Amino acid sequence: MSSPAKLTLYYAPNTRAAAVATLLEELGAPYERRILDLAKGEQRRPDYLAIHPMGKVPSVADGDQVITELVAIFLHLADRFPDKHLAPAIGDAARGPYLRWMVYYNSCFEPALMDKAQNNPPPPPARCSYRDFETMLDVLCAQLAKGPCLLGERFSAADILWTTALGWTTQWKLVPERPEIMAYLARQGGRPAAKKIQDEDADLAAKQKAE
C-alpha cells in the first residue's frame, strides 16, 4: 500500500481552490483533495475551522504546517518544488518581478475587484492600495502585453494564478475583456493541467448540486 500524500488540499468547486489544484498538477506534486460542500456548511464545522478559522478555502496542509491565503499557498508550493522551475530562486533577477506580480494580485487586484463588484468607490488615495480600478487594470494589461508570460518568455506560478483569476473574472463580467487580457488567456489557458482541473471542478460542482 502506498503511503498517503503528504500534501492535502482542502477544496470546494467554484472557488479559488481550483487555482491551487492547477498549480499542484503543473508541479506534478503528490497530493490528496479533501472535498468540502459549501452549500452544506462543511467549511464551518469545527474540524475544518481548526484548519482555517475563517472557514475559507483553499487551505493546504503540508505535514504539520497549514498554509492559508491563496498567494501564500502559491509561494510556498512553487518554492517547495524548485526542480519544476515555477518560481525564480532567491538571487535570480526574475525573483523580484515574480514576487511583485504575485503580491499585486492580493494587494491591488482583489481589493479593486471587490470594491467594483459591490459598487463601492475607491477609498481615499492615502488609504487605497490600488488607486482606482482602471489604473490597476492598466498596470496589469501593460505587463500582459509584453507576453507571452508575465515574466516575458518564462512561464511561472504567477501565470497559473493570473490565468485562473482572469478566466473567472472575465467570464462573470467582473473584468472587461480587454485585448491584452483575452490574448493572454488564449496563450495560457489551454495547458493540460488547467483543462484537467476545469473539467474535474465542473463535474464535482454538478455532483454536489445534485445531492
C-alpha positions as CSV (number, residue, x, y, z in Angstrom):
1,M,0.0,0.0,0.0
2,S,1.4,3.4,-1.0
3,S,1.9,6.0,1.7
4,P,-0.6,8.8,1.9
5,A,0.2,12.0,0.1
6,K,2.0,14.5,2.4
7,L,0.2,17.5,0.8
8,T,-3.5,17.9,1.5
9,L,-5.6,20.4,-0.4
10,Y,-8.9,21.4,1.2
11,Y,-11.1,22.0,-1.8
12,A,-14.5,23.2,-2.9
13,P,-15.7,23.6,-6.5
14,N,-16.2,27.0,-8.0
15,T,-13.7,28.6,-5.6
16,R,-10.1,29.8,-5.8
17,A,-9.0,26.3,-4.7
18,A,-9.0,25.3,-8.4
19,A,-6.0,27.6,-8.9
20,V,-4.1,25.7,-6.2
21,A,-5.1,22.3,-7.7
22,T,-3.9,23.5,-11.1
23,L,-0.6,24.6,-9.6
24,L,-0.2,21.2,-7.9
25,E,-0.9,19.4,-11.2
26,E,1.7,21.6,-13.0
27,L,4.2,20.8,-10.3
28,G,3.5,17.0,-10.5
29,A,3.2,17.1,-6.8
30,P,1.6,14.1,-4.9
31,Y,-1.5,15.4,-3.0
32,E,-4.9,14.5,-1.9
33,R,-8.0,16.6,-2.0
34,R,-10.4,16.9,0.9
35,I,-13.7,18.0,-0.6
36,L,-15.9,20.4,1.2
37,D,-19.5,21.1,0.3
38,L,-20.0,24.8,1.0
39,A,-23.8,24.6,0.4
40,K,-24.0,22.1,3.4
41,G,-21.8,24.4,5.5
42,E,-19.0,21.9,5.8
43,Q,-16.5,24.8,5.9
44,R,-18.0,25.9,9.2
45,R,-17.7,22.6,11.0
46,P,-15.2,22.5,14.0
47,D,-12.8,20.1,12.3
48,Y,-12.3,22.5,9.4
49,L,-12.3,25.6,11.5
50,A,-9.3,24.1,13.3
51,I,-7.6,24.2,9.9
52,H,-8.8,27.6,8.7
53,P,-10.5,29.6,11.5
54,M,-12.3,31.8,8.9
55,G,-13.9,28.8,7.2
56,K,-12.5,29.6,3.8
57,V,-10.9,27.5,1.0
58,P,-8.3,26.8,-0.2
59,S,-6.1,25.6,2.6
60,V,-3.1,23.3,2.3
61,A,-1.7,21.0,4.9
62,D,2.0,20.2,4.3
63,G,3.0,17.8,7.0
64,D,2.4,19.7,10.3
65,Q,2.2,23.0,8.5
66,V,-1.0,24.6,7.5
67,I,-0.9,27.3,4.8
68,T,-3.9,29.5,4.1
69,E,-4.3,32.6,1.8
70,L,-4.1,31.9,-1.9
71,V,-0.9,33.8,-2.7
72,A,0.9,32.4,0.4
73,I,-0.1,28.9,-0.8
74,F,1.3,29.6,-4.3
75,L,4.5,31.0,-3.0
76,H,5.0,28.0,-0.6
77,L,4.3,25.3,-3.2
78,A,6.3,26.8,-6.0
79,D,9.3,27.2,-3.8
80,R,8.8,23.7,-2.3
81,F,9.4,22.1,-5.7
82,P,12.4,24.0,-7.1
83,D,13.2,21.4,-9.7
84,K,10.0,22.3,-11.5
85,H,11.2,25.9,-12.1
86,L,7.9,27.6,-11.5
87,A,9.4,30.2,-9.1
88,P,12.6,32.1,-9.7
89,A,15.1,31.3,-6.9
90,I,16.4,33.9,-4.5
91,G,19.2,35.7,-6.3
92,D,17.6,35.2,-9.7
93,A,17.0,38.5,-11.4
94,A,13.4,37.5,-12.1
95,R,12.6,36.9,-8.4
96,G,11.6,40.5,-7.7
97,P,9.2,40.8,-10.7
98,Y,7.8,37.4,-9.8
99,L,7.0,38.5,-6.3
100,R,5.7,41.8,-7.5
101,W,3.0,40.2,-9.7
102,M,2.1,37.5,-7.1
103,V,1.5,40.1,-4.4
104,Y,-0.2,42.5,-6.9
105,Y,-3.0,40.0,-7.1
106,N,-3.8,40.3,-3.4
107,S,-2.8,43.9,-2.7
108,C,-4.4,45.5,-5.8
109,F,-6.4,43.3,-8.0
110,E,-8.7,41.6,-5.4
111,P,-9.4,44.8,-3.4
112,A,-10.2,46.7,-6.6
113,L,-12.3,43.8,-7.9
114,M,-14.4,43.6,-4.7
115,D,-15.0,47.3,-4.5
116,K,-16.1,47.4,-8.1
117,A,-18.4,44.4,-7.7
118,Q,-20.1,46.0,-4.8
119,N,-20.2,49.4,-6.4
120,N,-18.0,50.9,-3.6
121,P,-16.0,54.0,-4.5
122,P,-12.2,53.6,-4.1
123,P,-11.0,54.6,-0.6
124,P,-9.2,58.0,-0.3
125,P,-5.8,57.8,-2.1
126,A,-3.8,57.7,1.1
127,R,-5.7,54.6,2.2
128,C,-6.1,52.9,-1.2
129,S,-3.7,50.2,-2.4
130,Y,-4.8,50.3,-6.0
131,R,-5.6,54.0,-6.8
132,D,-8.7,53.1,-8.9
133,F,-9.9,50.1,-10.9
134,E,-8.9,51.3,-14.3
135,T,-5.4,52.3,-13.2
136,M,-5.0,48.9,-11.5
137,L,-6.1,47.2,-14.7
138,D,-3.9,49.4,-16.9
139,V,-0.8,48.5,-15.0
140,L,-1.7,44.8,-15.3
141,C,-2.5,45.0,-19.0
142,A,0.7,46.8,-19.8
143,Q,2.6,43.8,-18.3
144,L,0.5,41.2,-20.1
145,A,1.1,43.0,-23.4
146,K,4.8,42.2,-23.1
147,G,3.9,38.5,-23.2
148,P,3.8,35.7,-23.7
149,C,4.1,35.2,-19.9
150,L,4.0,37.7,-17.0
151,L,7.8,37.3,-16.8
152,G,8.3,37.6,-20.5
153,E,9.2,34.2,-22.1
154,R,9.4,32.5,-18.7
155,F,6.3,30.5,-17.5
156,S,5.9,30.6,-13.7
157,A,3.4,30.1,-10.9
158,A,2.3,33.7,-11.4
159,D,0.8,32.7,-14.8
160,I,-1.2,29.9,-13.2
161,L,-2.5,32.4,-10.6
162,W,-3.4,35.1,-13.1
163,T,-4.8,32.8,-15.8
164,T,-7.2,31.3,-13.3
165,A,-8.2,34.7,-11.9
166,L,-8.7,36.4,-15.2
167,G,-10.6,33.4,-16.5
168,W,-13.3,33.5,-14.0
169,T,-13.5,37.3,-13.6
170,T,-13.9,37.9,-17.4
171,Q,-16.4,35.0,-17.6
172,W,-18.5,36.7,-14.8
173,K,-18.1,40.1,-16.4
174,L,-16.3,41.4,-13.4
175,V,-13.3,42.4,-15.5
176,P,-13.6,43.7,-19.1
177,E,-12.4,41.6,-22.0
178,R,-9.5,43.9,-22.9
179,P,-7.5,42.6,-25.8
180,E,-4.4,42.2,-23.7
181,I,-6.3,40.0,-21.2
182,M,-8.0,37.9,-23.8
183,A,-4.8,37.3,-25.8
184,Y,-3.0,36.3,-22.5
185,L,-5.8,33.8,-21.7
186,A,-5.7,32.4,-25.2
187,R,-1.9,31.9,-24.8
188,Q,-2.0,30.4,-21.4
189,G,-5.4,28.9,-20.8
190,G,-5.1,25.7,-22.8
191,R,-2.5,24.0,-20.7
192,P,-3.4,20.4,-19.9
193,A,-3.3,20.9,-16.1
194,A,-5.7,23.8,-16.3
195,K,-8.1,21.8,-18.6
196,K,-8.0,18.8,-16.3
197,I,-8.9,20.8,-13.2
198,Q,-11.6,22.8,-15.0
199,D,-13.3,19.5,-16.1
200,E,-13.0,18.0,-12.6
201,D,-14.2,21.1,-11.0
202,A,-17.3,21.2,-13.2
203,D,-18.1,17.6,-12.6
204,L,-17.7,18.0,-8.8
205,A,-19.9,21.1,-8.8
206,A,-22.6,19.2,-10.7
207,K,-22.4,16.3,-8.3
208,Q,-22.7,18.4,-5.2
209,K,-25.7,20.3,-6.7
210,A,-27.5,17.0,-7.5
211,E,-27.0,15.7,-3.9
